[in-house]
Amino acid sequence: MARDVNAQTYTPGLNVITHCTAGLSHLANGVGIYGGEANKVEDCLFHDTTYGCGILVSTSFGVGN
C-alpha cells in the first residue's frame, strides 16, 4: 500500500465559530461543540431555541486516543 506523503494529522480543537445566526435549529441547538479543546463561539445569534439549549458543549463523543 502506498503511503500518502501529503497526509496531515490534526488535533481536534482550537475552532472559532463567529458571526453566525441560527433560527429554528435542529434539536434546538444553536451551535454544538462535541469534543476538542479551546473552542470559541463569538458574536452569534440563536433564536427560537424552544427546547434544549442555545449553545451545547459536550464531551459525549470521543475523538480518538
Secondary structure per residue as TSV (DSSP state, phi and psi in degrees):
chain	resnum	aa	ss	phi	psi
A	1	M	-	360.0	131.9
A	2	A	-	-76.2	143.8
A	3	R	-	-93.4	134.3
A	4	D	-	-81.6	106.3
A	5	V	T	-72.8	-13.4
A	6	N	T	-95.7	-0.3
A	7	A	-	-67.0	141.1
A	8	Q	-	-124.8	152.3
A	9	T	-	-112.5	131.4
A	10	Y	-	-118.0	140.0
A	11	T	-	-90.0	130.3
A	12	P	S	-63.9	139.4
A	13	G	B	126.7	-175.0
A	14	L	-	60.0	30.4
A	15	N	-	-88.5	144.8
A	16	V	E	-125.7	121.8
A	17	I	E	-109.0	116.4
A	18	T	E	-130.3	153.9
A	19	H	S	49.4	49.5
A	20	C	-	-114.7	159.1
A	21	T	E	-131.9	133.8
A	22	A	E	-130.5	126.0
A	23	G	E	-128.0	136.1
A	24	L	S	51.5	47.3
A	25	S	-	-74.5	157.8
A	26	H	G	-62.1	130.8
A	27	L	G	58.8	19.1
A	28	A	G	58.8	29.3
A	29	N	-	-103.8	118.5
A	30	G	S	-64.6	-46.0
A	31	V	E	-146.3	143.1
A	32	G	E	-122.6	129.9
A	33	I	E	-117.4	117.5
A	34	Y	E	-115.9	90.6
A	35	G	S	90.5	-176.5
A	36	G	-	81.2	176.5
A	37	E	B	-135.8	155.1
A	38	A	S	60.1	35.6
A	39	N	-	-81.2	150.4
A	40	K	E	-132.7	145.0
A	41	V	E	-125.2	118.8
A	42	E	E	-132.4	141.4
A	43	D	S	52.8	46.9
A	44	C	-	-113.6	157.5
A	45	L	E	-124.4	125.1
A	46	F	E	-123.1	126.0
A	47	H	E	-136.7	161.1
A	48	D	-	61.1	35.8
A	49	T	-	-90.8	78.1
A	50	T	-	-72.2	-33.6
A	51	Y	S	-130.1	146.7
A	52	G	S	93.1	-132.3
A	53	C	-	-147.2	161.5
A	54	G	S	-76.2	-39.5
A	55	I	E	-130.3	128.8
A	56	L	E	-118.0	120.3
A	57	V	E	-113.5	119.9
A	58	S	E	-136.9	151.0
A	59	T	-	-116.9	27.2
A	60	S	-	-68.7	-23.9
A	61	F	S	-115.4	121.1
A	62	G	-	-69.5	155.1
A	63	V	-	-124.9	38.1
A	64	G	-	99.8	-164.4
A	65	N	-	-83.3	360.0
